[in-house]
Amino acid sequence: MTEPLIRDDRANGRLEAFEEDAPVGVVVYFVLDAEPRALVAVHTVVEEEHEGKGIAGALVRELYAGAAREGVPVVPLCSYAAKWAERHPDEAPVPPDEAVRAAKEQLRATPELW
């Protein structure tokens, strides 16, 4: 299996996976407005015909890697990202409680965006 090309569309809160220039998966996220800053994963989707190829895992891994490069935590509100984080504690540090609370508040305040 070839690793998908992953692109971060920060302006639209989308970490997207592509195979042969076709979109095959996405992690929808937002940047937490409050301190401490964090990337908040809210939804992970892989196109049905591409399921089972590790694309969702590659996307979530890249979200955590990007957050680490920025020096911020990831708050995995998406159920897939949360399960992935539980299975990969060496790559997915537990976010601070205050970041989780702030992320949930921001998500509740702007549900139409997610």
All heavy atoms as an XYZ file, in Angstrom:
878
protein
N       0.841     -1.189      0.000
C       0.000      0.000      0.000
C       0.882      1.247      0.000
O       1.829      1.347      0.752
C      -0.902      0.008      1.239
C      -1.766      1.240      1.307
S      -2.661      1.412      2.846
C      -1.424      2.265      3.814
N       0.552      2.196     -0.852
C       1.241      3.467     -0.909
C       0.604      4.414      0.090
O      -0.617      4.484      0.198
C       1.117      4.076     -2.327
O       1.596      3.119     -3.264
C       1.894      5.348     -2.448
N       1.464      5.136      0.813
C       0.937      6.124      1.759
C       0.227      7.231      0.982
O       0.721      7.677     -0.061
C       2.083      6.740      2.569
C       2.662      5.811      3.608
C       1.698      5.529      4.741
O       1.081      6.467      5.260
O       1.570      4.348      5.093
N      -0.911      7.692      1.478
C      -1.598      8.789      0.788
C      -0.830     10.091      0.978
O      -0.083     10.260      1.953
C      -2.949      8.850      1.500
C      -2.673      8.313      2.867
C      -1.615      7.264      2.681
N      -0.993     10.993      0.050
C      -0.459     12.339      0.187
C      -1.400     13.082      1.127
O      -2.625     13.061      0.926
C      -0.418     13.038     -1.175
C      -0.064     14.517     -1.164
C       1.366     14.719     -0.668
C      -0.248     15.114     -2.539
N      -0.859     13.714      2.152
C      -1.699     14.420      3.123
C      -1.386     15.910      3.046
O      -0.227     16.315      3.101
C      -1.484     13.878      4.548
C      -1.902     12.406      4.591
C      -2.260     14.707      5.566
C      -1.684     11.721      5.920
N      -2.443     16.689      2.913
C      -2.315     18.156      2.832
C      -3.140     18.791      3.938
O      -4.275     18.393      4.192
C      -2.832     18.672      1.488
C      -2.050     18.198      0.308
C      -2.593     18.819     -0.976
N      -2.010     18.153     -2.120
C      -2.670     17.827     -3.218
N      -3.948     18.129     -3.335
N      -2.059     17.225     -4.215
N      -2.561     19.814      4.549
C      -3.245     20.547      5.616
C      -3.854     21.811      5.029
O      -3.132     22.711      4.599
C      -2.261     20.897      6.728
C      -2.926     21.506      7.950
O      -4.172     21.656      7.962
O      -2.205     21.842      8.898
N      -5.162     21.877      5.002
C      -5.885     23.075      4.568
C      -6.340     23.798      5.840
O      -7.497     23.722      6.233
C      -7.076     22.675      3.697
C      -7.886     23.860      3.193
O      -7.555     25.020      3.533
O      -8.872     23.621      2.478
N      -5.398     24.459      6.498
C      -5.658     25.091      7.804
C      -6.774     26.107      7.723
O      -7.584     26.211      8.637
C      -4.351     25.750      8.301
C      -4.425     26.515      9.603
C      -4.728     25.671     10.825
N      -3.820     24.605     11.083
C      -2.811     24.652     11.945
N      -2.566     25.741     12.629
N      -2.052     23.601     12.127
N      -6.842     26.858      6.637
C      -7.867     27.897      6.511
C      -9.275     27.315      6.609
O     -10.190     27.975      7.100
C      -7.694     28.654      5.197
N      -9.441     26.081      6.142
C     -10.753     25.439      6.177
C     -10.848     24.338      7.218
O     -11.854     23.621      7.279
C     -11.092     24.881      4.794
C     -11.309     25.992      3.790
O     -12.129     26.874      4.017
N     -10.559     25.978      2.709
N      -9.797     24.169      8.026
C      -9.821     23.167      9.083
C      -9.951     21.748      8.559
O     -10.714     20.946      9.082
N      -9.155     21.427      7.547
C      -9.238     20.099      6.929
C      -7.840     19.555      6.686
O      -7.036     20.191      6.009
C      -9.993     20.168      5.606
C     -11.437     20.608      5.751
C     -12.110     20.835      4.410
N     -12.137     19.643      3.596
C     -13.077     18.697      3.669
N     -14.074     18.822      4.527
N     -13.032     17.638      2.886
N      -7.588     18.394      7.218
C      -6.379     17.650      6.910
C      -6.844     16.565      5.941
O      -7.622     15.680      6.317
C      -5.791     17.052      8.186
C      -4.391     16.474      8.091
C      -3.386     17.569      7.735
C      -4.003     15.846      9.412
N      -6.407     16.656      4.681
C      -6.983     15.828      3.625
C      -5.970     14.829      3.079
O      -4.796     15.160      2.901
C      -7.474     16.712      2.486
C      -8.534     17.705      2.936
C      -8.885     18.737      1.889
O      -7.951     19.365      1.336
O     -10.088     18.907      1.626
N      -6.448     13.619      2.803
C      -5.624     12.574      2.193
C      -6.022     12.423      0.732
O      -7.217     12.445      0.403
C      -5.818     11.254      2.927
N      -5.000     12.266     -0.116
C      -5.230     12.113     -1.558
C      -4.480     10.892     -2.073
O      -3.367     10.609     -1.629
C      -4.704     13.340     -2.323
C      -5.450     14.597     -2.024
C      -5.097     15.385     -0.940
C      -6.506     14.997     -2.820
C      -5.785     16.549     -0.655
C      -7.201     16.164     -2.542
C      -6.841     16.943     -1.458
N      -5.097     10.191     -2.999
C      -4.442      9.143     -3.773
C      -4.666      9.486     -5.231
O      -5.813      9.668     -5.655
C      -5.018      7.766     -3.441
C      -4.601      7.258     -2.074
C      -5.068      5.837     -1.804
O      -5.813      5.253     -2.622
O      -4.686      5.313     -0.752
N      -3.567      9.601     -5.976
C      -3.641      9.968     -7.397
C      -4.469     11.229     -7.598
O      -5.334     11.285     -8.480
C      -4.176      8.796     -8.211
C      -3.286      7.576     -8.137
C      -3.845      6.391     -8.890
O      -4.816      6.559     -9.669
O      -3.309      5.293     -8.695
N      -4.230     12.222     -6.769
C      -4.897     13.530     -6.813
C      -6.386     13.494     -6.500
O      -7.071     14.504     -6.646
C      -4.673     14.233     -8.163
C      -3.227     14.641     -8.351
O      -2.577     14.995     -7.345
O      -2.742     14.595     -9.494
N      -6.915     12.356     -6.075
C      -8.326     12.262     -5.699
C      -8.430     12.246     -4.175
O      -7.681     11.529     -3.509
C      -8.942     10.991     -6.267
N      -9.347     13.045     -3.608
C      -9.515     13.032     -2.156
C     -10.084     11.688     -1.697
O     -11.030     11.171     -2.293
C     -10.493     14.173     -1.884
C     -11.206     14.393     -3.182
C     -10.276     13.950     -4.264
N      -9.451     11.122     -0.646
C      -9.907      9.818     -0.154
C     -10.247      9.838      1.330
O     -10.832      8.883      1.841
C      -8.865      8.709     -0.442
C      -8.713      8.501     -1.942
C      -7.523      9.016      0.203
N      -9.882     10.912      2.030
C     -10.196     10.985      3.450
C      -9.896     12.357      4.007
O      -9.183     13.152      3.405
N     -10.459     12.616      5.192
C     -10.289     13.931      5.803
C     -10.447     13.834      7.321
O     -11.239     13.028      7.814
C     -11.303     14.948      5.229
C     -12.736     14.561      5.550
C     -11.015     16.349      5.721
N      -9.682     14.645      8.016
C      -9.932     14.941      9.423
C     -10.351     16.405      9.454
O      -9.607     17.279      8.999
C      -8.698     14.745     10.322
C      -8.955     15.278     11.727
C      -8.300     13.288     10.401
N     -11.542     16.658      9.952
C     -12.013     18.024     10.124
C     -11.590     18.455     11.522
O     -11.786     17.716     12.489
C     -13.548     18.110      9.963
C     -14.040     19.529     10.206
C     -13.957     17.607      8.582
N     -11.000     19.639     11.621
C     -10.495     20.116     12.905
C     -10.602     21.625     12.984
O     -10.873     22.293     11.994
C      -9.044     19.661     13.113
C      -8.032     20.391     12.269
C      -7.335     21.491     12.770
C      -7.782     20.013     10.953
C      -6.415     22.176     11.982
C      -6.874     20.683     10.163
C      -6.183     21.771     10.692
O      -5.281     22.457      9.918
N     -10.393     22.148     14.189
C     -10.277     23.591     14.331
C      -9.151     23.893     15.298
O      -8.696     23.035     16.050
C     -11.592     24.253     14.754
C     -12.124     23.843     16.109
C     -11.736     24.512     17.267
C     -13.048     22.820     16.218
C     -12.255     24.156     18.503
C     -13.576     22.455     17.446
C     -13.173     23.126     18.596
N      -8.693     25.137     15.230
C      -7.669     25.617     16.151
C      -8.401     26.268     17.307
O      -9.259     27.133     17.099
C      -6.717     26.626     15.467
C      -5.688     27.149     16.455
C      -6.047     25.982     14.257
N      -8.089     25.827     18.495
C      -8.736     26.348     19.688
C      -8.441     27.835     19.840
O      -7.285     28.256     19.765
C      -8.234     25.573     20.912
C      -8.914     25.840     22.241
C     -10.403     25.550     22.160
C      -8.280     24.967     23.316
N      -9.499     28.637     20.024
C      -9.341     30.079     20.193
C      -8.708     30.436     21.535
O      -7.942     31.372     21.635
C     -10.704     30.789     20.099
C     -11.262     30.801     18.693
O     -10.486     30.638     17.727
O     -12.481     30.962     18.552
N      -9.065     29.690     22.574
C      -8.620     29.996     23.933
C      -7.241     29.413     24.212
O      -6.757     28.539     23.498
C      -9.629     29.433     24.943
N      -6.628     29.908     25.258
C      -5.378     29.316     25.742
C      -5.722     28.141     26.630
O      -6.711     28.205     27.360
C      -4.582     30.361     26.536
C      -4.048     31.498     25.675
C      -2.996     31.060     24.668
O      -2.294     30.049     24.906
O      -2.887     31.713     23.626
N      -5.006     27.066     26.637
C      -3.840     26.837     25.779
C      -4.286     26.489     24.360
O      -5.295     25.831     24.162
C      -3.162     25.631     26.441
C      -4.280     24.867     27.057
C      -5.280     25.917     27.504
N      -3.537     26.942     23.401
C      -3.843     26.630     21.998
C      -3.826     25.127     21.811
O      -3.074     24.416     22.467
C      -2.817     27.270     21.065
C      -2.836     28.765     21.102
C      -3.988     29.271     20.259
N      -3.989     30.723     20.259
C      -5.077     31.438     20.389
N      -6.246     30.852     20.513
N      -5.033     32.736     20.379
N      -4.633     24.631     20.877
C      -4.690     23.199     20.577
C      -5.331     23.018     19.208
O      -6.017     23.906     18.713
C      -5.502     22.465     21.634
N      -5.095     21.860     18.609
C      -5.819     21.439     17.422
C      -6.895     20.478     17.897
O      -6.613     19.553     18.662
C      -4.888     20.741     16.426
C      -3.706     21.557     15.921
C      -2.915     20.740     14.891
C      -4.138     22.878     15.325
N      -8.132     20.704     17.457
C      -9.263     19.928     17.947
C      -9.859     19.121     16.793
O     -10.431     19.691     15.862
C     -10.335     20.853     18.570
C     -11.484     20.026     19.132
C      -9.718     21.748     19.645
N      -9.706     17.801     16.860
C     -10.259     16.906     15.836
C     -11.731     16.670     16.128
O     -12.083     16.260     17.230
C      -9.500     15.588     15.839
N     -12.581     16.951     15.133
C     -14.015     16.785     15.356
C     -14.665     15.734     14.458
O     -15.774     15.278     14.752
C     -14.786     18.125     15.233
C     -14.400     19.062     16.356
C     -14.574     18.778     13.888
N     -13.995     15.335     13.384
C     -14.632     14.373     12.480
C     -13.562     13.750     11.588
O     -12.707     14.461     11.063
C     -15.662     15.108     11.631
C     -16.667     14.232     10.970
N     -17.380     13.254     11.614
C     -17.097     14.201      9.680
C     -18.199     12.665     10.764
N     -18.040     13.218      9.589
N     -13.613     12.444     11.421
C     -12.709     11.731     10.509
C     -13.560     10.898      9.565
O     -14.428     10.148     10.010
C     -11.742     10.808     11.287
O     -11.013     11.587     12.224
C     -10.779     10.112     10.346
N     -13.309     11.047      8.269
C     -14.073     10.321      7.257
C     -13.110      9.806      6.193
O     -12.228     10.527      5.743
C     -15.121     11.229      6.570
C     -15.859     10.477      5.473
C     -16.090     11.794      7.563
N     -13.325      8.556      5.778
C     -12.600      7.974      4.650
C     -13.647      7.487      3.654
O     -14.654      6.878      4.050
C     -11.693      6.807      5.107
C     -11.085      6.090      3.920
C     -10.599      7.321      6.034
N     -13.409      7.776      2.379
C     -14.337      7.326      1.340
C     -14.484      5.810      1.432
O     -13.506      5.088      1.625
C     -13.832      7.728     -0.043
C     -13.727      9.230     -0.258
C     -15.062      9.932     -0.186
O     -16.087      9.344     -0.619
O     -15.098     11.073      0.289
N     -15.705      5.334      1.292
C     -16.028      3.921      1.508
C     -15.108      2.969      0.743
O     -14.635      1.970      1.289
C     -17.488      3.656      1.143
C     -17.944      2.272      1.490
C     -19.434      2.068      1.252
O     -20.163      3.048      1.040
O     -19.846      0.899      1.279
N     -14.821      3.288     -0.511
C     -13.998      2.380     -1.309
C     -12.529      2.383     -0.889
O     -11.737      1.566     -1.361
C     -14.134      2.692     -2.811
C     -13.679      4.069     -3.205
C     -14.771      5.138     -3.106
O     -15.811      4.910     -2.469
O     -14.554      6.216     -3.661
N     -12.161      3.268      0.034
C     -10.777      3.347      0.519
C     -10.642      2.928      1.982
O      -9.561      3.021      2.554
C     -10.232      4.759      0.315
C     -10.112      5.128     -1.122
N      -9.051      4.732     -1.910
C     -10.948      5.809     -1.941
C      -9.223      5.169     -3.140
N     -10.371      5.828     -3.183
N     -11.738      2.478      2.576
C     -11.684      2.046      3.967
C     -10.793      0.815      4.102
O     -10.647      0.026      3.169
C     -13.097      1.724      4.477
C     -13.951      2.963      4.640
C     -15.380      2.641      5.069
O     -15.762      1.450      5.125
O     -16.123      3.595      5.340
N     -10.190      0.662      5.269
C      -9.352     -0.496      5.539
C      -7.940     -0.397      5.015
O      -7.175     -1.356      5.093
N      -7.548      0.753      4.496
C      -6.204      0.948      3.954
C      -5.292      1.702      4.912
O      -4.166      2.015      4.560
C      -6.267      1.726      2.641
C      -6.967      1.028      1.511
C      -6.923      1.929      0.288
C      -7.538      1.308     -0.920
N      -7.452      2.226     -2.081
N      -5.800      2.068      6.095
C      -4.974      2.815      7.044
C      -4.982      4.322      6.830
O      -4.175      5.039      7.422
N      -5.882      4.797      5.994
C      -5.914      6.226      5.674
C      -6.326      7.058      6.879
O      -5.700      8.083      7.182
C      -6.835      6.489      4.464
C      -6.215      5.850      3.216
C      -7.066      7.988      4.258
C      -7.121      5.792      2.021
N      -7.357      6.627      7.599
C      -7.794      7.388      8.779
C      -6.667      7.471      9.801
O      -6.407      8.532     10.370
C      -9.039      6.756      9.393
N      -5.986      6.360     10.023
C      -4.865      6.357     10.963
C      -3.745      7.279     10.512
O      -3.148      7.988     11.324
N      -3.446      7.276      9.211
C      -2.406      8.159      8.685
C      -2.786      9.629      8.881
O      -1.939     10.460      9.224
C      -2.160      7.870      7.205
N      -4.062      9.946      8.684
C      -4.523     11.319      8.882
C      -4.387     11.747     10.343
O      -3.873     12.830     10.634
C      -5.975     11.461      8.435
C      -6.201     11.558      6.935
C      -7.652     11.258      6.584
C      -5.784     12.923      6.421
N      -4.849     10.910     11.253
C      -4.785     11.272     12.675
C      -3.332     11.344     13.133
O      -2.946     12.256     13.875
C      -5.617     10.299     13.534
C      -5.435     10.585     15.016
C      -7.094     10.401     13.148
N      -2.506     10.403     12.675
C      -1.072     10.445     13.012
C      -0.461     11.777     12.554
O       0.306     12.405     13.279
C      -0.353      9.262     12.374
C       1.152      9.263     12.628
C       1.826      8.000     12.119
N       1.658      6.977     13.154
C       1.004      5.839     12.976
N       0.472      5.543     11.816
N       0.904      4.968     13.965
N      -0.799     12.214     11.359
C      -0.260     13.478     10.851
C      -0.793     14.670     11.628
O      -0.074     15.646     11.842
C      -0.556     13.642      9.360
C      -0.031     14.940      8.773
C       1.460     15.181      8.981
O       2.252     14.218      9.046
O       1.855     16.369      9.081
N      -2.047     14.610     12.076
C      -2.577     15.696     12.899
C      -1.753     15.825     14.185
O      -1.367     16.920     14.578
C      -4.050     15.475     13.215
C      -4.715     16.622     13.976
C      -4.831     17.863     13.098
C      -6.091     16.203     14.477
N      -1.479     14.686     14.836
C      -0.662     14.705     16.047
C       0.766     15.156     15.748
O       1.356     15.917     16.521
C      -0.661     13.335     16.724
C      -1.826     13.159     17.663
C      -3.010     12.571     17.231
C      -1.742     13.584     18.985
C      -4.084     12.420     18.091
C      -2.813     13.436     19.845
C      -3.981     12.851     19.399
O      -5.038     12.707     20.264
N       1.330     14.712     14.632
C       2.692     15.112     14.282
C       2.759     16.621     14.019
O       3.690     17.302     14.456
C       3.182     14.327     13.069
N       1.760     17.136     13.310
C       1.722     18.582     13.045
C       1.576     19.381     14.325
O       2.229     20.413     14.503
N       0.732     18.906     15.218
C       0.558     19.585     16.503
C       1.864     19.573     17.291
O       2.241     20.586     17.898
C      -0.562     18.927     17.303
N       2.564     18.455     17.247
C       3.850     18.364     17.955
C       4.852     19.357     17.372
O       5.590     20.015     18.122
C       4.398     16.940     17.880
N       4.875     19.497     16.050
C       5.780     20.465     15.418
C       5.452     21.890     15.853
O       6.334     22.734     15.969
C       5.714     20.351     13.897
C       6.364     19.095     13.346
C       6.481     19.120     11.829
N       5.212     19.134     11.127
C       4.517     18.060     10.766
N       4.971     16.847     11.059
N       3.384     18.179     10.110
N       4.158     22.153     16.088
C       3.722     23.485     16.513
C       3.828     23.669     18.026
O       3.636     24.775     18.528
C       2.273     23.721     16.083
C       2.104     23.799     14.590
C       0.653     23.990     14.178
O      -0.099     24.680     14.905
O       0.274     23.457     13.119
N       4.057     22.578     18.746
C       4.149     22.655     20.202
C       2.806     22.826     20.890
O       2.725     23.427     21.956
N       1.749     22.272     20.275
C       0.411     22.361     20.859
C      -0.179     20.955     20.968
O       0.204     20.055     20.217
C      -0.535     23.263     20.028
C       0.002     24.693     19.948
C      -0.766     22.705     18.634
N      -1.123     20.745     21.879
C      -1.751     19.434     21.985
C      -2.866     19.252     20.964
O      -3.314     20.209     20.329
C      -2.331     19.439     23.402
C      -2.621     20.870     23.669
C      -1.547     21.650     22.956
N      -3.300     18.009     20.837
C      -4.499     17.673     20.066
C      -5.579     17.286     21.066
O      -5.315     16.545     22.014
C      -4.248     16.494     19.103
C      -5.555     16.004     18.479
C      -3.261     16.889     18.016
N      -6.777     17.811     20.849
C      -7.940     17.404     21.632
C      -8.792     16.544     20.696
O      -9.386     17.056     19.754
C      -8.746     18.610     22.148
C      -9.985     18.135     22.894
C      -7.883     19.498     23.032
N      -8.830     15.224     20.922
C      -9.551     14.333     20.005
C     -11.023     14.191     20.371
O     -11.425     13.236     21.024
C      -8.799     13.012     20.161
C      -8.352     13.018     21.585
C      -8.057     14.470     21.915
N     -11.861     15.132     19.936
C     -13.302     15.033     20.187
C     -13.967     14.081     19.202
O     -15.072     13.615     19.450
C     -13.954     16.412     20.133
C     -13.483     17.408     21.192
C     -14.287     18.704     21.087
C     -13.559     16.833     22.593
N     -13.327     13.797     18.104
C     -13.789     12.816     17.129
C     -13.587     11.425     17.726
O     -12.517     11.129     18.272
C     -12.972     12.975     15.851
S     -12.952     11.567     14.759
N     -14.584     10.563     17.636
C     -14.477      9.235     18.252
C     -13.337      8.411     17.649
O     -12.634      7.708     18.368
C     -15.804      8.480     18.146
O     -16.166      8.293     16.797
N     -13.125      8.510     16.340
C     -12.026      7.755     15.734
C     -10.682      8.258     16.259
O      -9.818      7.456     16.644
C     -12.042      7.820     14.200
C     -10.879      7.039     13.636
C     -10.998      5.670     13.426
C      -9.658      7.643     13.401
C      -9.918      4.928     12.971
C      -8.570      6.915     12.953
C      -8.709      5.561     12.743
O      -7.631      4.828     12.308
N     -10.493      9.568     16.278
C      -9.230     10.125     16.756
C      -8.998      9.766     18.222
O      -7.867      9.476     18.626
C      -9.211     11.645     16.562
N     -10.062      9.756     19.020
C      -9.926      9.398     20.437
C      -9.496      7.940     20.587
O      -8.608      7.630     21.399
C     -11.234      9.658     21.173
N     -10.088      7.039     19.806
C      -9.712      5.621     19.872
C      -8.282      5.429     19.382
O      -7.519      4.639     19.943
C     -10.680      4.774     19.049
C     -12.044      4.645     19.685
C     -13.003      3.889     18.793
C     -14.409      3.974     19.355
N     -15.409      3.503     18.407
N      -7.904      6.145     18.335
C      -6.543      6.050     17.811
C      -5.556      6.507     18.877
O      -4.520      5.868     19.090
C      -6.406      6.893     16.539
C      -5.083      6.721     15.864
C      -4.793      5.842     14.868
C      -3.880      7.441     16.139
N      -3.474      5.971     14.514
C      -2.889      6.935     15.274
C      -3.540      8.450     17.027
C      -1.587      7.416     15.267
C      -2.238      8.929     17.039
C      -1.271      8.424     16.161
N      -5.864      7.600     19.548
C      -4.982      8.131     20.594
C      -4.807      7.121     21.732
O      -3.701      6.964     22.257
C      -5.533      9.448     21.121
N      -5.875      6.440     22.097
C      -5.784      5.415     23.150
C      -4.853      4.287     22.732
O      -4.121      3.751     23.556
C      -7.169      4.839     23.466
C      -8.063      5.780     24.230
C      -9.460      5.197     24.430
O      -9.687      3.989     24.132
O     -10.338      5.945     24.883
N      -4.873      3.919     21.457
C      -4.035      2.825     20.958
C      -2.589      3.241     20.710
O      -1.719      2.389     20.548
C      -4.627      2.254     19.663
C      -5.913      1.485     19.870
C      -6.337      0.724     18.611
N      -6.307      1.505     17.396
C      -7.352      2.175     16.890
N      -8.509      2.170     17.518
N      -7.230      2.844     15.765
N      -2.328      4.546     20.642
C      -0.983      5.060     20.322
C      -0.544      6.118     21.343
O      -0.246      7.265     20.966
C      -0.971      5.651     18.912
C      -1.321      4.669     17.855
N      -2.616      4.443     17.451
C      -0.547      3.824     17.141
C      -2.616      3.512     16.511
N      -1.378      3.108     16.316
N      -0.481      5.764     22.616
C      -0.155      6.777     23.630
C       1.240      7.379     23.457
O       1.472      8.517     23.878
C      -0.268      6.012     24.947
C      -0.078      4.574     24.572
C      -0.668      4.438     23.196
N       2.145      6.667     22.801
C       3.483      7.198     22.559
C       3.477      8.330     21.533
O       4.370      9.175     21.522
C       4.421      6.092     22.113
C       3.913      5.328     20.896
O       2.684      5.104     20.792
O       4.738      4.955     20.045
N       2.464      8.378     20.677
C       2.357      9.416     19.653
C       1.278     10.446     19.968
O       1.194     11.470     19.289
C       2.022      8.791     18.295
C       3.077      7.855     17.769
C       2.654      7.227     16.463
O       2.631      7.957     15.445
O       2.326      6.021     16.459
N       0.442     10.137     20.954
C      -0.740     10.961     21.218
C      -0.814     11.327     22.701
O      -1.545     10.702     23.464
C      -1.989     10.217     20.784
N      -0.063     12.350     23.104
C      -0.118     12.756     24.510
C      -1.529     13.192     24.909
O      -2.269     13.751     24.101
C       0.847     13.939     24.590
C       1.592     13.965     23.301
C       0.820     13.167     22.304
N      -1.875     12.924     26.146
C      -3.185     13.331     26.673
C      -3.200     14.854     26.779
O      -2.284     15.452     27.347
C      -3.440     12.682     28.050
C      -4.740     13.178     28.647
C      -3.445     11.167     27.915
N      -4.232     15.501     26.238
C      -4.278     16.973     26.289
C      -4.615     17.452     27.699
O      -5.257     16.745     28.476
C      -5.401     17.326     25.310
C      -6.295     16.133     25.331
C      -5.390     14.947     25.535
N      -4.214     18.674     28.019
C      -4.569     19.246     29.325
C      -6.087     19.363     29.473
O      -6.798     19.644     28.503
C      -3.930     20.636     29.308
C      -2.962     20.636     28.181
C      -3.421     19.595     27.204
N      -6.568     19.153     30.702
C      -8.010     19.240     30.961
C      -8.598     20.574     30.523
O      -9.701     20.621     29.984
C      -8.302     19.023     32.451
C      -8.073     17.596     32.889
O      -8.028     16.692     32.027
O      -7.938     17.368     34.113
N      -7.860     21.667     30.742
C      -8.395     22.983     30.369
C      -8.548     23.113     28.856
O      -9.462     23.772     28.369
C      -7.549     24.125     30.938
C      -6.115     24.161     30.479
C      -5.135     23.381     31.353
O      -5.544     22.539     32.161
O      -3.929     23.637     31.207
N      -7.688     22.464     28.073
C      -7.831     22.485     26.612
C      -9.068     21.694     26.194
O      -9.797     22.111     25.293
C      -6.583     21.926     25.947
N      -9.316     20.570     26.848
C     -10.498     19.763     26.531
C     -11.765     20.550     26.841
O     -12.695     20.605     26.018
C     -10.473     18.420     27.298
C     -11.766     17.647     27.061
C      -9.257     17.596     26.888
N     -11.808     21.182     28.009
C     -12.989     21.987     28.368
C     -13.205     23.121     27.370
O     -14.319     23.339     26.892
C     -12.828     22.566     29.779
C     -13.222     21.613     30.881
C     -13.316     22.330     32.228
N     -12.054     22.943     32.631
C     -11.054     22.294     33.232
N     -11.172     21.020     33.509
N      -9.950     22.925     33.554
N     -12.139     23.840     27.044
C     -12.255     24.961     26.105
C     -12.680     24.472     24.722
O     -13.478     25.123     24.045
C     -10.936     25.720     26.034
N     -12.164     23.328     24.285
C     -12.528     22.782     22.974
C     -14.009     22.422     22.922
O     -14.701     22.733     21.946
C     -11.674     21.553     22.669
N     -14.504     21.794     23.970
C     -15.927     21.436     24.013
C     -16.801     22.681     24.019
O     -17.841     22.722     23.349
C     -16.218     20.563     25.231
C     -15.659     19.163     25.092
C     -15.922     18.335     26.330
C     -15.372     16.922     26.163
N     -15.602     16.103     27.371
N     -16.384     23.713     24.739
C     -17.145     24.970     24.767
C     -17.162     25.617     23.390
O     -18.207     26.085     22.933
C     -16.546     25.929     25.791
C     -16.803     25.521     27.227
C     -16.071     26.395     28.232
O     -15.595     27.496     27.866
O     -15.968     25.971     29.399
N     -16.003     25.668     22.710
C     -15.953     26.281     21.388
C     -16.789     25.478     20.393
O     -17.487     26.058     19.559
C     -14.511     26.391     20.909
C     -14.369     27.178     19.615
C     -12.932     27.480     19.267
O     -12.080     27.583     20.145
N     -12.648     27.630     17.992
N     -16.758     24.168     20.485
C     -17.567     23.335     19.590
C     -19.050     23.579     19.827
O     -19.820     23.718     18.876
C     -17.218     21.857     19.796
C     -17.895     20.870     18.862
C     -17.508     21.143     17.414
C     -17.519     19.451     19.248
N     -19.462     23.653     21.102
C     -20.868     23.927     21.398
C     -21.289     25.302     20.897
O     -22.418     25.491     20.446
C     -21.107     23.850     22.911
C     -21.464     22.488     23.419
C     -22.011     22.508     24.842
N     -21.075     23.072     25.799
C     -20.111     22.389     26.428
N     -19.963     21.110     26.187
N     -19.306     22.981     27.273
N     -20.386     26.267     20.959
C     -20.713     27.639     20.557
C     -20.819     27.805     19.036
O     -21.472     28.736     18.572
C     -19.665     28.606     21.115
N     -20.188     26.911     18.282
C     -20.193     27.046     16.821
C     -20.508     25.717     16.125
O     -19.791     25.294     15.227
C     -18.833     27.569     16.319
O     -17.806     26.665     16.769
C     -18.561     28.977     16.785
N     -21.603     25.040     16.497
C     -21.883     23.726     15.900
C     -22.109     23.776     14.402
O     -21.883     22.796     13.707
C     -23.150     23.275     16.642
C     -23.819     24.539     17.065
C     -22.681     25.493     17.370
N     -22.543     24.910     13.885
C     -22.815     25.007     12.460
C     -21.541     24.892     11.620
O     -21.596     24.576     10.429
C     -23.529     26.334     12.135
C     -22.682     27.587     12.289
C     -22.512     28.081     13.730
O     -23.057     27.478     14.672
O     -21.816     29.088     13.913
N     -20.382     25.127     12.229
C     -19.126     25.043     11.505
C     -18.604     23.618     11.413
O     -17.717     23.333     10.598
C     -18.072     25.930     12.173
C     -18.389     27.425     12.218
C     -17.286     28.168     12.947
C     -18.568     27.971     10.812
N     -19.113     22.732     12.228
C     -18.541     21.382     12.294
C     -19.620     20.381     12.050
O     -19.553     19.265     12.078
C     -17.852     21.165     13.642
C     -17.156     22.410     14.058
C     -17.519     23.261     15.051
C     -15.999     22.989     13.458
N     -16.651     24.318     15.107
C     -15.717     24.183     14.148
C     -15.189     22.626     12.405
C     -14.643     25.011     13.822
C     -14.124     23.447     12.086
C     -13.860     24.627     12.785
